[in-house]
Amino acid sequence: MQIAAGQLSAHLRKGLKSLYTVHGDEALLQQEAADSIRAAARAEGFSERSVHTVAGAHFDWSEVLAAGGSLSLFAQRQMVEIRVPSGKPGKEGSAALQQIAEAAQGNDSTLTLVLLPRLDMQTKKGAWFGALESFGVTVQVDPVERRALPAWIAQRLSAQGQRVEEGEAGQHSLQFFADRVEGNLLAAHQEISKLALLYPAGTLSFEQIESAVLNVARYDVFKLAEAVLAGQSARAQKMLDGLQAEGEAEVLAHYAIAEDIRGLKRVKDALGQGRPLPMALREQRVWGAKEKLYERALPRLSETQLNDLLHAAHQVDGIVKGLKAPGWPANGWQALHRLAMEVCQAVQ
């Protein structure tokens, strides 16, 4: 059975299952989901807990299999936690997880919790994950996207008895807060908790938030590419500055932007050959959030604009590798700023 992370609390109030799998890359939310399951288990008398971290190809799964059937003299119920940081249990691990999943049925004395990173679609189709899903409850922990971050911050503030001002002033505070913590949810949680220590329950002013919240935002090149495709010029500029400050390689930032320019050109060409847009996007392996951004950008881009952007991306490719291009800044990050702005303006 699959449930979203937001449904977990309501699910646990109805009673515990004997097998849970939590998967996702957002460390804070995965930790909170696992903590909720652990707390519910303790309340139900699961007083003993063992933790097994799968590391390396030669991990001994026999110890994990044995743990499910061994209770100490002082415990009537136990919790077995299996952590697979790589998300790849291997052949032996795959068989062991299927065995563990099947054994969980009707086992009231052992609760098994499996912790995994974000999984791709191919992995989710594997027999071992299918067994975990069939015989237990899987909880997918999704990241909080930038557009949802202000509401997430407001909800967390509300949980500790605080809120921002009404109307536009409050929205400005939330947007400021989101800009400061984007891409770093654990730090966002820490900054929200800090506000509870600094100020009493009630309304927080923008000045209070501005003086207390540190700039702990972190960016990645893939989110940069999404901002550029969406035509968010100010955000793209801020992200480029952040990536530069974090020591990200210029070539990676360029690749993220250039790959989307090439992708847009390939899809545009496919449309010109008569392919339907959904087929053209699938052929270029464009899906999820990127699919919607492509659908929005393509009607705004002419063949000439795409050819010009391809040429510009080629020029910047040389610049970030140490070459010079007439009419372009010699500095790689400055050239990336210009390339990003050209794409943003074209898709706006």
PEVEN-V219581 format. One record per pair of residues at least 24 apart in sequence whose ideal C-beta (glycine too) atoms are under 10 Angstrom apart, sorted by the first residue. I is the first residue (numbers start at 1). GAP is how many residues later the second one is. D is the distance in whole Angstrom. If there is no record, write none. Layout:
# PEVEN-V219581
{{I | GAP | D} {I | GAP | D}}
This chain:
# PEVEN-V219581
{{1 | 132 | 7} {1 | 133 | 8} {1 | 134 | 9} {1 | 135 | 7} {1 | 136 | 5} {1 | 137 | 7} {1 | 138 | 10} {2 | 131 | 6} {2 | 135 | 8} {2 | 136 | 5} {2 | 137 | 8} {2 | 138 | 7} {3 | 134 | 6} {3 | 135 | 7} {3 | 136 | 6} {3 | 137 | 8} {4 | 135 | 7} {4 | 136 | 7} {4 | 137 | 9} {4 | 138 | 8} {5 | 24 | 6} {5 | 25 | 8} {5 | 27 | 8} {5 | 28 | 5} {5 | 31 | 9} {5 | 134 | 6} {5 | 135 | 7} {5 | 136 | 5} {5 | 137 | 7} {6 | 27 | 10} {6 | 133 | 10} {6 | 136 | 9} {7 | 130 | 10} {7 | 132 | 8} {8 | 24 | 9} {8 | 25 | 6} {8 | 26 | 10} {8 | 28 | 6} {8 | 29 | 8} {8 | 32 | 9} {8 | 129 | 9} {8 | 131 | 6} {8 | 133 | 9} {9 | 24 | 9} {9 | 27 | 6} {9 | 31 | 9} {11 | 25 | 9} {11 | 26 | 10} {11 | 29 | 9} {11 | 126 | 7} {11 | 128 | 9} {12 | 24 | 6} {12 | 25 | 7} {12 | 27 | 8} {12 | 28 | 4} {12 | 29 | 9} {12 | 31 | 9} {12 | 32 | 10} {12 | 125 | 10} {13 | 27 | 8} {15 | 25 | 9} {15 | 29 | 9} {16 | 24 | 6} {16 | 25 | 7} {16 | 27 | 9} {16 | 28 | 6} {16 | 30 | 8} {16 | 92 | 9} {16 | 95 | 6} {16 | 121 | 9} {17 | 87 | 8} {17 | 94 | 8} {17 | 95 | 10} {17 | 118 | 9} {17 | 119 | 6} {17 | 120 | 5} {18 | 50 | 10} {18 | 83 | 10} {18 | 85 | 9} {18 | 86 | 4} {18 | 87 | 7} {18 | 88 | 8} {18 | 89 | 5} {18 | 90 | 7} {18 | 91 | 9} {18 | 92 | 7} {18 | 93 | 6} {18 | 94 | 7} {18 | 117 | 9} {18 | 118 | 7} {18 | 119 | 9} {19 | 61 | 10} {19 | 81 | 8} {19 | 82 | 6} {19 | 83 | 10} {19 | 84 | 9} {19 | 85 | 4} {19 | 86 | 8} {19 | 88 | 9} {19 | 91 | 9} {19 | 92 | 8} {19 | 93 | 5} {19 | 94 | 8} {19 | 95 | 8} {19 | 112 | 9} {19 | 113 | 7} {19 | 114 | 10} {19 | 115 | 10} {19 | 116 | 6} {19 | 117 | 3} {19 | 118 | 7} {19 | 119 | 9} {20 | 59 | 10} {20 | 61 | 10} {20 | 84 | 10} {20 | 91 | 7} {20 | 92 | 7} {20 | 93 | 5} {20 | 94 | 7} {20 | 95 | 9} {20 | 112 | 9} {20 | 116 | 6} {20 | 117 | 5} {20 | 118 | 8} {20 | 119 | 7} {21 | 61 | 9} {21 | 63 | 10} {21 | 76 | 9} {21 | 80 | 9} {21 | 91 | 9} {21 | 92 | 8} {21 | 93 | 4} {21 | 94 | 8} {21 | 95 | 7} {21 | 98 | 10} {21 | 108 | 8} {21 | 110 | 10} {21 | 111 | 5} {21 | 112 | 7} {21 | 114 | 10} {21 | 115 | 6} {21 | 116 | 7} {21 | 117 | 4} {21 | 118 | 7} {21 | 119 | 9} {22 | 91 | 7} {22 | 92 | 7} {22 | 93 | 6} {22 | 94 | 7} {22 | 115 | 9} {22 | 116 | 8} {22 | 117 | 5} {22 | 118 | 8} {22 | 119 | 6} {23 | 61 | 9} {23 | 64 | 8} {23 | 91 | 8} {23 | 92 | 8} {23 | 93 | 4} {23 | 94 | 7} {23 | 95 | 7} {23 | 96 | 5} {23 | 100 | 9} {23 | 101 | 9} {23 | 106 | 8} {23 | 109 | 9} {23 | 115 | 7} {23 | 116 | 7} {23 | 117 | 6} {23 | 118 | 7} {24 | 91 | 10} {24 | 92 | 8} {24 | 93 | 7} {24 | 94 | 5} {24 | 95 | 9} {24 | 115 | 8} {24 | 116 | 6} {24 | 117 | 3} {24 | 118 | 6} {24 | 119 | 8} {25 | 62 | 10} {25 | 91 | 10} {25 | 92 | 6} {25 | 93 | 4} {25 | 94 | 10} {25 | 116 | 8} {25 | 117 | 9} {25 | 118 | 7} {26 | 92 | 8} {26 | 115 | 5} {26 | 116 | 7} {26 | 117 | 5} {26 | 118 | 7} {26 | 159 | 6} {26 | 160 | 9} {27 | 90 | 10} {27 | 114 | 9} {27 | 158 | 8} {27 | 159 | 6} {28 | 113 | 9} {28 | 115 | 10} {28 | 116 | 9} {28 | 156 | 9} {28 | 157 | 5} {28 | 158 | 5} {28 | 159 | 9} {28 | 160 | 8} {28 | 161 | 5} {28 | 162 | 9} {29 | 110 | 10} {29 | 112 | 5} {29 | 113 | 8} {29 | 114 | 8} {29 | 115 | 8} {29 | 123 | 10} {29 | 156 | 7} {29 | 157 | 9} {29 | 160 | 9} {30 | 85 | 7} {30 | 86 | 9} {30 | 87 | 9} {30 | 88 | 10} {30 | 109 | 9} {30 | 111 | 5} {31 | 84 | 9} {31 | 110 | 9} {31 | 155 | 9} {31 | 158 | 10} {32 | 109 | 9} {32 | 157 | 9} {33 | 80 | 10} {33 | 82 | 9} {33 | 106 | 5} {33 | 107 | 10} {33 | 108 | 6} {34 | 47 | 8} {34 | 49 | 10} {34 | 79 | 6} {34 | 81 | 6} {34 | 105 | 9} {34 | 107 | 9} {36 | 103 | 9} {37 | 42 | 9} {37 | 44 | 9} {37 | 74 | 8} {37 | 76 | 6} {37 | 100 | 9} {37 | 102 | 8} {38 | 41 | 7} {38 | 43 | 8} {38 | 73 | 9} {38 | 75 | 7} {40 | 71 | 9} {41 | 36 | 8} {41 | 37 | 9} {41 | 38 | 5} {41 | 70 | 5} {41 | 72 | 8} {42 | 35 | 10} {42 | 37 | 8} {44 | 33 | 7} {44 | 35 | 10} {44 | 64 | 10} {44 | 67 | 8} {45 | 30 | 9} {45 | 31 | 7} {45 | 32 | 5} {45 | 33 | 10} {45 | 64 | 10} {46 | 29 | 8} {46 | 30 | 9} {46 | 31 | 4} {46 | 32 | 6} {46 | 33 | 5} {46 | 34 | 10} {46 | 63 | 9} {46 | 64 | 8} {46 | 65 | 5} {47 | 25 | 9} {47 | 27 | 8} {47 | 28 | 5} {47 | 29 | 8} {47 | 30 | 7} {47 | 31 | 8} {47 | 32 | 9} {48 | 24 | 6} {48 | 26 | 8} {48 | 27 | 4} {48 | 28 | 9} {48 | 29 | 7} {48 | 30 | 4} {48 | 31 | 7} {48 | 32 | 9} {48 | 62 | 10} {49 | 26 | 9} {49 | 29 | 7} {49 | 30 | 5} {49 | 31 | 8} {49 | 32 | 7} {49 | 62 | 9} {49 | 64 | 9} {50 | 28 | 7} {50 | 29 | 8} {50 | 30 | 6} {50 | 31 | 7} {50 | 32 | 9} {51 | 28 | 9} {51 | 29 | 8} {51 | 30 | 5} {51 | 31 | 8} {51 | 32 | 7} {51 | 62 | 9} {51 | 64 | 10} {52 | 28 | 7} {52 | 29 | 7} {52 | 30 | 5} {52 | 31 | 7} {52 | 32 | 9} {52 | 62 | 10} {53 | 28 | 9} {53 | 29 | 8} {53 | 30 | 5} {53 | 31 | 8} {53 | 32 | 7} {53 | 62 | 9} {54 | 28 | 7} {54 | 29 | 7} {54 | 30 | 5} {54 | 31 | 7} {54 | 32 | 7} {54 | 33 | 10} {54 | 34 | 9} {54 | 35 | 6} {54 | 36 | 8} {54 | 39 | 6} {54 | 42 | 10} {54 | 43 | 10} {54 | 60 | 10} {54 | 61 | 10} {54 | 62 | 10} {55 | 28 | 9} {55 | 29 | 9} {55 | 30 | 7} {55 | 31 | 8} {56 | 30 | 9} {56 | 34 | 9} {57 | 29 | 10} {57 | 31 | 9} {57 | 33 | 6} {57 | 34 | 10} {57 | 35 | 9} {57 | 36 | 9} {58 | 32 | 9} {58 | 34 | 9} {59 | 25 | 9} {59 | 30 | 8} {59 | 31 | 8} {59 | 33 | 8} {59 | 34 | 7} {59 | 37 | 10} {60 | 32 | 9} {61 | 28 | 8} {61 | 29 | 9} {61 | 31 | 5} {61 | 32 | 6} {61 | 33 | 10} {61 | 34 | 8} {61 | 35 | 4} {61 | 36 | 9} {61 | 38 | 9} {61 | 39 | 9} {62 | 30 | 9} {62 | 34 | 8} {64 | 29 | 9} {64 | 32 | 6} {64 | 33 | 9} {64 | 35 | 10} {64 | 36 | 7} {64 | 48 | 9} {65 | 30 | 10} {65 | 31 | 6} {65 | 32 | 10} {65 | 34 | 7} {65 | 35 | 7} {65 | 38 | 9} {67 | 33 | 10} {67 | 43 | 8} {67 | 45 | 9} {68 | 31 | 9} {68 | 32 | 6} {68 | 35 | 6} {68 | 36 | 8} {68 | 39 | 7} {68 | 41 | 9} {68 | 42 | 5} {68 | 43 | 10} {68 | 44 | 7} {69 | 34 | 8} {69 | 38 | 9} {69 | 40 | 9} {69 | 41 | 8} {70 | 40 | 9} {71 | 38 | 6} {71 | 39 | 8} {75 | 34 | 9} {76 | 32 | 10} {76 | 33 | 7} {77 | 30 | 10} {77 | 31 | 7} {77 | 32 | 5} {77 | 33 | 7} {77 | 34 | 7} {78 | 31 | 7} {78 | 32 | 6} {78 | 33 | 8} {78 | 34 | 10} {79 | 31 | 8} {79 | 32 | 5} {79 | 33 | 8} {79 | 34 | 7} {80 | 24 | 10} {80 | 30 | 6} {80 | 31 | 7} {80 | 32 | 5} {80 | 33 | 7} {80 | 34 | 9} {81 | 30 | 9} {81 | 31 | 8} {81 | 32 | 5} {81 | 33 | 8} {81 | 34 | 7} {82 | 30 | 7} {82 | 31 | 7} {82 | 32 | 5} {82 | 33 | 7} {82 | 34 | 9} {83 | 30 | 9} {83 | 31 | 8} {83 | 32 | 5} {83 | 33 | 8} {83 | 34 | 10} {84 | 30 | 7} {84 | 31 | 7} {84 | 32 | 5} {84 | 33 | 8} {84 | 44 | 10} {85 | 30 | 8} {85 | 31 | 8} {85 | 32 | 7} {86 | 30 | 9} {86 | 31 | 7} {87 | 29 | 5} {87 | 30 | 5} {87 | 31 | 8} {87 | 32 | 6} {87 | 33 | 8} {87 | 36 | 6} {87 | 42 | 9} {88 | 28 | 10} {88 | 29 | 10} {88 | 31 | 10} {88 | 35 | 8} {88 | 38 | 10} {89 | 25 | 9} {89 | 27 | 9} {89 | 34 | 10} {89 | 37 | 9} {89 | 39 | 6} {89 | 40 | 9} {90 | 38 | 10} {91 | 37 | 10} {93 | 35 | 7} {94 | 32 | 7} {94 | 33 | 7} {94 | 34 | 4} {94 | 35 | 9} {94 | 37 | 9} {95 | 32 | 9} {95 | 33 | 8} {95 | 36 | 10} {96 | 32 | 8} {97 | 29 | 9} {97 | 30 | 9} {97 | 31 | 4} {97 | 32 | 8} {97 | 34 | 7} {97 | 35 | 6} {98 | 28 | 10} {98 | 29 | 6} {98 | 30 | 5} {98 | 31 | 10} {98 | 32 | 9} {98 | 33 | 4} {98 | 34 | 8} {98 | 36 | 10} {98 | 37 | 9} {99 | 29 | 10} {99 | 32 | 9} {100 | 28 | 9} {100 | 31 | 8} {100 | 32 | 8} {100 | 35 | 9} {100 | 36 | 9} {101 | 27 | 8} {101 | 28 | 9} {101 | 29 | 9} {101 | 30 | 4} {101 | 31 | 5} {101 | 32 | 9} {101 | 33 | 7} {101 | 34 | 4} {101 | 35 | 6} {102 | 29 | 7} {102 | 32 | 9} {102 | 33 | 6} {103 | 32 | 9} {104 | 27 | 10} {104 | 28 | 9} {104 | 31 | 5} {104 | 32 | 6} {105 | 29 | 10} {105 | 30 | 6} {105 | 31 | 9} {111 | 25 | 10} {112 | 24 | 7} {114 | 24 | 9} {116 | 24 | 10} {116 | 25 | 10} {117 | 24 | 10} {118 | 24 | 9} {118 | 25 | 9} {121 | 166 | 10} {143 | 40 | 9} {143 | 42 | 7} {143 | 80 | 10} {144 | 34 | 10} {144 | 38 | 10} {144 | 39 | 10} {144 | 41 | 6} {144 | 44 | 8} {145 | 37 | 10} {145 | 78 | 9} {145 | 81 | 9} {145 | 144 | 8} {146 | 32 | 7} {146 | 33 | 9} {146 | 36 | 6} {146 | 37 | 8} {146 | 77 | 7} {146 | 80 | 9} {146 | 81 | 8} {146 | 84 | 10} {146 | 86 | 9} {146 | 89 | 8} {147 | 31 | 9} {147 | 83 | 10} {148 | 30 | 9} {149 | 25 | 8} {149 | 26 | 9} {149 | 28 | 8} {149 | 29 | 4} {149 | 30 | 9} {149 | 32 | 7} {149 | 33 | 6} {149 | 34 | 9} {149 | 36 | 9} {149 | 39 | 8} {150 | 24 | 4} {150 | 25 | 6} {150 | 26 | 9} {150 | 27 | 7} {150 | 28 | 5} {150 | 29 | 10} {151 | 27 | 9} {152 | 26 | 9} {152 | 29 | 10} {152 | 33 | 8} {152 | 36 | 8} {152 | 37 | 10} {152 | 40 | 10} {153 | 24 | 5} {153 | 25 | 6} {153 | 27 | 10} {153 | 28 | 8} {153 | 35 | 7} {153 | 36 | 10} {153 | 38 | 9} {153 | 39 | 7} {153 | 42 | 10} {153 | 56 | 10} {153 | 60 | 10} {155 | 37 | 10} {156 | 32 | 8} {156 | 33 | 7} {156 | 35 | 10} {156 | 36 | 5} {156 | 37 | 9} {156 | 39 | 10} {156 | 40 | 10} {157 | 35 | 6} {157 | 38 | 7} {157 | 39 | 9} {157 | 44 | 10} {157 | 47 | 7} {157 | 52 | 10} {159 | 33 | 9} {159 | 37 | 10} {160 | 32 | 7} {160 | 33 | 8} {160 | 35 | 8} {160 | 36 | 4} {160 | 37 | 10} {160 | 41 | 8} {161 | 35 | 8} {161 | 39 | 8} {161 | 40 | 3} {161 | 41 | 7} {162 | 30 | 8} {162 | 33 | 6} {162 | 34 | 7} {162 | 37 | 7} {162 | 38 | 8} {162 | 39 | 6} {162 | 40 | 7} {162 | 41 | 8} {162 | 42 | 6} {162 | 46 | 10} {162 | 47 | 10} {163 | 38 | 9} {163 | 39 | 8} {163 | 40 | 6} {163 | 41 | 7} {164 | 39 | 7} {164 | 40 | 6} {164 | 41 | 8} {164 | 42 | 8} {164 | 44 | 10} {164 | 45 | 7} {165 | 38 | 6} {165 | 39 | 8} {165 | 40 | 7} {165 | 41 | 7} {165 | 44 | 10} {166 | 37 | 8} {169 | 36 | 8} {169 | 37 | 6} {170 | 33 | 9} {170 | 34 | 9} {170 | 35 | 10} {170 | 36 | 8} {172 | 34 | 6} {172 | 37 | 10} {173 | 31 | 7} {173 | 32 | 8} {173 | 33 | 5} {173 | 34 | 9} {173 | 35 | 9} {173 | 36 | 5} {173 | 37 | 8} {173 | 40 | 10} {174 | 32 | 10} {174 | 35 | 9} {176 | 30 | 7} {176 | 33 | 7} {176 | 34 | 7} {176 | 37 | 8} {177 | 27 | 10} {177 | 29 | 10} {177 | 32 | 6} {177 | 33 | 9} {177 | 35 | 10} {177 | 36 | 6} {178 | 39 | 9} {179 | 34 | 10} {179 | 36 | 8} {179 | 38 | 7} {179 | 55 | 10} {179 | 56 | 8} {179 | 59 | 7} {180 | 29 | 9} {180 | 30 | 9} {180 | 33 | 5} {180 | 34 | 7} {180 | 35 | 5} {180 | 36 | 7} {180 | 37 | 6} {181 | 32 | 7} {181 | 33 | 8} {181 | 34 | 8} {181 | 35 | 6} {181 | 36 | 6} {181 | 37 | 9} {182 | 34 | 9} {182 | 35 | 4} {182 | 36 | 7} {182 | 37 | 7} {182 | 41 | 8} {182 | 53 | 9} {182 | 56 | 9} {182 | 57 | 9} {182 | 60 | 9} {183 | 33 | 9} {183 | 34 | 6} {183 | 35 | 4} {183 | 36 | 5} {183 | 37 | 7} {183 | 40 | 7} {183 | 56 | 9} {183 | 59 | 8} {184 | 31 | 10} {184 | 32 | 5} {184 | 33 | 6} {184 | 34 | 5} {184 | 35 | 9} {185 | 33 | 10} {186 | 30 | 9} {187 | 26 | 10} {187 | 27 | 8} {187 | 28 | 10} {187 | 29 | 4} {187 | 30 | 8} {187 | 31 | 8} {188 | 25 | 9} {188 | 28 | 8} {188 | 29 | 9} {190 | 24 | 9} {190 | 26 | 8} {191 | 24 | 10} {191 | 25 | 7} {215 | 27 | 9} {217 | 25 | 6} {217 | 29 | 10} {218 | 24 | 7} {218 | 25 | 9} {218 | 28 | 7} {219 | 24 | 5} {219 | 25 | 10} {219 | 26 | 9} {219 | 27 | 7} {219 | 29 | 8} {219 | 34 | 10} {220 | 26 | 9} {220 | 28 | 8} {220 | 32 | 9} {220 | 33 | 10} {220 | 36 | 9} {221 | 27 | 7} {221 | 28 | 9} {221 | 30 | 10} {221 | 31 | 5} {221 | 32 | 5} {221 | 33 | 9} {221 | 34 | 7} {221 | 35 | 4} {221 | 36 | 8} {221 | 38 | 10} {222 | 30 | 10} {222 | 34 | 6} {222 | 37 | 10} {222 | 38 | 10} {222 | 67 | 10} {222 | 68 | 9} {223 | 33 | 9} {223 | 66 | 10} {224 | 24 | 9} {224 | 28 | 10} {224 | 29 | 6} {224 | 32 | 6} {224 | 33 | 7} {224 | 112 | 9} {224 | 116 | 8} {225 | 28 | 9} {225 | 30 | 9} {225 | 31 | 4} {225 | 32 | 6} {225 | 33 | 9} {225 | 34 | 7} {225 | 35 | 5} {225 | 36 | 10} {225 | 38 | 10} {225 | 65 | 8} {225 | 68 | 9} {225 | 115 | 9} {225 | 118 | 9} {226 | 30 | 9} {226 | 34 | 9} {226 | 63 | 6} {226 | 64 | 7} {226 | 66 | 10} {226 | 67 | 6} {227 | 66 | 10} {227 | 113 | 8} {227 | 117 | 8} {228 | 28 | 8} {228 | 29 | 6} {228 | 32 | 7} {228 | 33 | 9} {228 | 65 | 9} {228 | 69 | 10} {228 | 111 | 9} {228 | 112 | 5} {228 | 113 | 9} {228 | 114 | 10} {228 | 115 | 5} {228 | 116 | 6} {228 | 118 | 10} {228 | 119 | 8} {229 | 28 | 9} {229 | 31 | 6} {229 | 32 | 10} {229 | 34 | 10} {229 | 35 | 8} {229 | 60 | 9} {229 | 61 | 7} {229 | 63 | 10} {229 | 64 | 4} {229 | 65 | 7} {229 | 67 | 8} {229 | 68 | 6} {229 | 114 | 7} {229 | 115 | 9} {229 | 118 | 7} {230 | 59 | 9} {230 | 62 | 9} {230 | 63 | 6} {230 | 66 | 8} {230 | 67 | 8} {230 | 114 | 8} {230 | 117 | 8} {230 | 118 | 9} {231 | 62 | 9} {231 | 65 | 9} {231 | 66 | 8} {231 | 69 | 9} {231 | 112 | 8} {231 | 113 | 5} {231 | 114 | 8} {231 | 115 | 8} {231 | 116 | 5} {231 | 117 | 4} {232 | 108 | 10} {232 | 112 | 7} {232 | 115 | 10} {232 | 116 | 9} {233 | 104 | 10} {233 | 107 | 8} {233 | 108 | 6} {233 | 110 | 9} {233 | 111 | 4} {233 | 112 | 7} {233 | 115 | 8} {234 | 110 | 9} {235 | 109 | 9} {236 | 100 | 10} {236 | 101 | 8} {236 | 104 | 5} {236 | 105 | 8} {236 | 107 | 8} {236 | 108 | 6} {237 | 100 | 6} {237 | 103 | 7} {237 | 104 | 8} {237 | 107 | 9} {239 | 101 | 9} {240 | 93 | 7} {240 | 94 | 10} {240 | 96 | 6} {240 | 97 | 6} {240 | 99 | 10} {240 | 100 | 6} {240 | 101 | 10} {241 | 92 | 8} {241 | 96 | 9} {243 | 90 | 9} {243 | 93 | 9} {244 | 88 | 9} {244 | 89 | 5} {244 | 90 | 10} {244 | 92 | 9} {244 | 93 | 9} {248 | 85 | 10} {249 | 71 | 8} {249 | 83 | 10} {250 | 66 | 9} {250 | 69 | 8} {250 | 70 | 4} {250 | 71 | 9} {250 | 81 | 9} {250 | 82 | 4} {250 | 83 | 6} {250 | 85 | 9} {250 | 86 | 7} {251 | 66 | 8} {251 | 69 | 5} {251 | 70 | 7} {251 | 81 | 8} {252 | 68 | 9} {253 | 63 | 10} {253 | 67 | 8} {253 | 79 | 9} {253 | 80 | 8} {253 | 83 | 6} {253 | 86 | 10} {253 | 87 | 9} {254 | 59 | 7} {254 | 62 | 6} {254 | 63 | 6} {254 | 65 | 9} {254 | 66 | 5} {254 | 67 | 9} {254 | 78 | 8} {254 | 81 | 8} {254 | 82 | 6} {254 | 85 | 8} {254 | 86 | 10} {255 | 58 | 10} {255 | 62 | 9} {255 | 65 | 9} {256 | 80 | 10} {256 | 84 | 10} {257 | 52 | 9} {257 | 55 | 10} {257 | 56 | 7} {257 | 59 | 8} {257 | 79 | 7} {257 | 82 | 6} {257 | 83 | 6} {257 | 85 | 10} {257 | 86 | 7} {258 | 51 | 9} {258 | 52 | 8} {258 | 54 | 9} {258 | 55 | 4} {258 | 56 | 8} {258 | 58 | 7} {258 | 59 | 7} {258 | 62 | 10} {258 | 81 | 8} {258 | 85 | 10} {259 | 54 | 9} {260 | 26 | 9} {260 | 30 | 8} {260 | 33 | 8} {260 | 34 | 8} {260 | 37 | 9} {260 | 49 | 10} {260 | 53 | 9} {260 | 83 | 8} {261 | 40 | 10} {261 | 45 | 7} {261 | 47 | 10} {261 | 48 | 5} {261 | 49 | 6} {261 | 50 | 10} {261 | 51 | 8} {261 | 52 | 5} {261 | 53 | 10} {261 | 78 | 9} {261 | 81 | 10} {261 | 82 | 7} {261 | 85 | 10} {262 | 44 | 9} {262 | 47 | 9} {262 | 48 | 7} {262 | 51 | 8} {263 | 27 | 8} {263 | 31 | 7} {264 | 29 | 10} {264 | 30 | 7} {264 | 33 | 6} {264 | 34 | 7} {264 | 37 | 6} {264 | 41 | 10} {264 | 42 | 6} {264 | 45 | 8} {264 | 46 | 9} {264 | 79 | 9} {264 | 82 | 10} {264 | 83 | 9} {265 | 36 | 9} {265 | 38 | 9} {265 | 41 | 5} {265 | 42 | 8} {265 | 44 | 8} {265 | 45 | 6} {265 | 48 | 10} {266 | 40 | 10} {267 | 27 | 6} {267 | 28 | 10} {267 | 30 | 10} {267 | 31 | 6} {267 | 34 | 10} {267 | 39 | 10} {268 | 26 | 10} {268 | 29 | 10} {268 | 30 | 6} {268 | 33 | 7} {268 | 34 | 9} {268 | 35 | 7} {268 | 37 | 10} {268 | 38 | 6} {269 | 34 | 9} {269 | 37 | 9} {271 | 27 | 7} {271 | 28 | 10} {272 | 31 | 8} {293 | 54 | 9} {296 | 51 | 7} {297 | 46 | 9} {297 | 49 | 8} {297 | 50 | 4} {297 | 51 | 10} {298 | 49 | 9} {299 | 48 | 10} {300 | 46 | 7} {300 | 47 | 5} {300 | 48 | 7} {301 | 42 | 9} {301 | 45 | 6} {301 | 46 | 7} {302 | 44 | 9} {305 | 37 | 9} {305 | 38 | 10} {305 | 40 | 10} {305 | 41 | 5} {305 | 42 | 9} {306 | 40 | 8} {308 | 34 | 8} {308 | 38 | 8} {309 | 30 | 8} {309 | 33 | 6} {309 | 34 | 6} {309 | 37 | 7} {309 | 38 | 10} {312 | 26 | 8} {312 | 27 | 6} {312 | 30 | 6} {312 | 31 | 9} {313 | 26 | 6} {313 | 29 | 9} {313 | 30 | 9} {315 | 24 | 8} {316 | 24 | 10} {316 | 26 | 10}}
